[in-house]
């Protein structure tokens, strides 16, 4: 499976966005809005929250009852290994850690589980750059 960021975005349709924020100034809010505007099905993953951008939230990936193409993570590096384990367990196709997030442990878990992996990159920036190419 490819770990080429642009190719992963071209192949993805359903993205679980872990750490989705209802606050307009937060990066996850802006990226979620961008992905929705560009035709992706985005499922916000945020425990204790009913909705983000009008979409119902789930508390974990295990609550999603459809195939997940990409798990897009907006969490601190220390939380990422658990999200990687969860992504592998639910059969996601890829794990993407957002800009500024690097986790060798999450990478090892994802790759051992057969997931494509991207870290320290923004899905919205990569997508926008790909549109211009």
N, C-alpha and C positions, 0 to 999 in steps of 0.2 A: 504494500500500500504506500502511496506517495506521501511525503511530508512536505511537498512543495506548497507553501501557504496559498498562493493564488489558485492552484489546481484544487486544493481542498475546498476553498470557497466556491469555486465553480461547480463542484460536485455536490455540495451540501444543499439541502432544502430545509431540514429541521435542525434548529440550533437550540440547545438548552443553555441558557445564560445564567451561570452560577454567580450569585452576588448581585443580581439585578436590583437597582435602586429606584425608589419612587421620586428621588430628589433630582430635579432638572439639572443642577450643576455638577452632578456626579458623572464620571466617565462612563460607567455602565449604563446609565440612563441614556446618554447621547448615542452610544454605540447601539443600544437596543433600538432606539428610534431610527437610526440610520439603517440597520439591518431590516427592520420592518418595512421601511420606505423602499427598499430594494428587493422586496418580494420574498424574503425569507420567512419561514414560520419560526417564530421565536417563543420559547417557553421559559418564562422567568422562574428561576429557582431561588427562593428566598423564604426561609423558615419564619413563621410568625407574621407573614404579610399576606393579605388577601389578593391584592392585584398590583401590577405595575403597568403603566400605560394602557390601562383598560383590560389587560389580559390576566387571567387567574394565575396565581403563583402556586407552585408546588414546593414542599419542604425539602425534597430530595429527588435525585434522578430516579429512584426506585418507584416514585409515584407517576412517572410518565409511562403511558400504556401504548406508545407507538415507537417505531424505530427512531433513534437519535443519530443524526449524521455527525454532529459536532457538539462537544461540550466546551463552551467558551467561558473561561474562569476569570473572575474579578475578585480574587481573594489573596490574602498574604501567602507568601511561599510556604510557610509552615502548615497551612491548611490544604495545600495542593496534593500531597500524597494520598490523603483520604479521598479527595475528589477523583484522583486517578484510579484508585481501587474501585470506586463506585462506577466510574465510566466503563471500566473493563467489565464489571459485574453485569451491567445492563446492556452490554453489547454495542456501545457507541462505536462509531467508526474512527473518530479522531478526538484528541484533547488539545485545546489551544489555551495557553496561558497568556494573558494580556501583557501589554507593554509594561516593562519594569518588573515582571514576575518571572523568576528563574527557579527551577527546582529539579536538581539532578535526581532526587528520589522519585518525584512524579514522572520524570522522563523514563526512568528505568521500569517503573510499574507499567506505564502506558505501552512502552515498546515491547516489554515481555508479554503483555496481553494482546499484542497485535494491532494496537492503535497507532495511527499516524500521530505525530506530535509536533507542535509548534510552541515556542515560548518567546517571551519578550517581544511581542509584535501585536499590533492592534488590528483586529479584523476589519474595522471600518477604513483604516488607512490603507491596508493592503488591497482591499476591494476597490477603493477609490483610485488608487494608483493603477490597478489593473484595468480599470475602465479607460484610463488615459493612454494606456499602452497600445 
